[in-house]
Amino acid sequence: MLETVAIILILLGIALVILGLLERSDGNRYEYKEEYKVEKKVKGGGVILIGPIPIIIGDPRFALIALILAVIITLLLIWVVT
């Protein structure tokens, strides 16, 4: 059961990343034209957990959100497994 949920979440995440790369901020799809260039500023952050040691990368605001989510997911995992 959990394996199926995990696979579905992974596939959903991949689909969202692909859709995010294809969408523009005004909702239209990209069309490649040489004279038309869209510049975006993207901020993000993340957490890499290696054992009990978190490695925090990116913008501090988003990294803090990612750290909180990582702690919640870790606690849920411990709760489900035990």
C-alpha positions in Angstrom: 0.0 0.0 0.0 2.7 2.5 1.0 4.8 1.5 -2.0 1.9 2.4 -4.3 1.4 5.8 -2.7 5.1 6.5 -2.9 5.2 5.7 -6.6 2.1 7.8 -7.3 3.7 10.8 -5.4 7.0 10.4 -7.3 5.2 10.3 -10.7 3.0 13.3 -9.7 6.1 15.3 -8.6 7.8 14.5 -12.0 4.7 15.6 -13.9 4.5 18.8 -11.9 8.1 19.7 -12.6 7.6 19.0 -16.3 4.5 21.2 -16.4 6.2 23.9 -14.4 9.0 24.0 -17.0 6.6 24.3 -19.9 4.3 27.0 -18.4 4.9 30.7 -18.5 3.9 33.0 -15.7 0.8 34.2 -17.8 -0.4 30.7 -18.2 0.5 30.3 -21.9 2.8 27.6 -23.2 6.3 28.6 -24.4 6.9 29.0 -28.1 10.5 29.2 -29.0 11.3 32.4 -30.9 14.8 33.9 -31.2 13.7 37.5 -30.5 11.4 36.5 -27.6 13.2 35.8 -24.4 11.6 35.4 -21.0 13.8 36.1 -18.0 12.6 34.7 -14.7 14.0 34.9 -11.2 13.4 31.8 -9.3 14.1 31.3 -5.6 14.0 28.0 -3.8 15.6 26.0 -1.1 16.0 22.5 0.1 17.2 20.2 2.8 19.3 17.1 2.4 19.1 14.8 5.3 22.2 12.6 5.8 21.4 10.7 9.0 20.7 13.2 11.7 22.6 16.0 10.0 20.6 18.4 7.8 22.3 20.2 4.9 20.3 23.3 4.1 20.7 24.9 0.7 19.1 27.8 -1.1 17.1 30.8 0.0 16.7 30.8 3.8 12.9 31.4 3.7 12.3 28.4 1.5 14.9 26.3 3.1 13.2 26.8 6.5 9.9 25.6 5.0 11.7 22.6 3.5 13.3 21.9 6.9 9.9 22.0 8.7 8.4 19.7 6.0 11.4 17.3 6.3 10.9 17.1 10.1 7.2 16.4 9.7 7.8 13.7 7.1 10.4 12.1 9.2 8.1 12.0 12.3 5.3 10.6 10.1 7.7 7.9 8.8 8.8 7.0 12.3 5.1 6.9 13.4 4.1 4.7 10.5 7.0 2.2 10.8 6.7 1.7 14.5 
